[in-house]
Amino acid sequence: MSDDAMATRVARLEERLAWFERHVTEQDKAMLEISDLLERLRREVVALRERNPVGGSSGNVEGAAVEERPPHY
């Protein structure tokens, strides 16, 4: 392989490596944002359940919805 071909190949590999490093950094930021959002949502769900418990102490939302009678009865 000639020096020019080798230099071109190395340059392409360096470009790809730089792209992958930037991509990984962006993914890490996105995962951190998603993790923060998930934690906030978990805290909100806990707060809502504490403020408005459904179905007694079991917290079974699906079972509570089945036991309730519709308003037209």
N, C-alpha and C positions, 0 to 999 in steps of 0.2 A: 504494500500500500504506500502510495507516495505521501510526502510530507503535507502537500496541500489537501489531499483527501483525508488524511488523518486529522489535520487541523479543522477541516470542515465538520468531520464527524464529532470531534470533541466539542466544537462550538454548538452543534445541534444538541448534544447530550447536556451541555451546560444550560442551554435555553430550556430544555425539557425539565431539568432538575429545578431550575428557578421557578418554572411554572408550577411544578408539583409542590414545592415548598410554599409558594403563595397560596395555592389551593388548600393545602393542609392547614395553614394559618387561618384562612377564611372559614374553613369547616370547624376549626376549634372555637372560633368566635361564635359561630352559629350554634354550636352545641352548648356553649356556655349560656347564651341567651335563652335557648330552649330549656335548659336546666333551671335557670332562674325563674322563667315563666311557670314551669311545672311546679316548682316549690311555692310560688305565690298562689297558684291555683289550688294546691293542696291545702294551704293555710286558709284560703277563702272557703273551701268546702267544709273543712273542720269547723270554722266559725259559723257557717250557715247551719250545719247539723246541730251545733250546740244551741244556736238561737232558736231553731225551729225543728225539734226532733220529730221524726215521722215514724209511726208504727211502734210507739213505746220505746223501751230500752234496747230492743233488738236492732233498730235502725234499718229494718228490712223495708226499703221503699217499695219494691214490687209487691210484696205481700200486703202492705198497707193500702196500696191503690186498689187491689182486688177486693179487700174487705169493705171499702167505702161504697156507699150507695150513691148512684147518680142523683143530682138535685131534682129531677122530675118524678122521683118516687115518693 
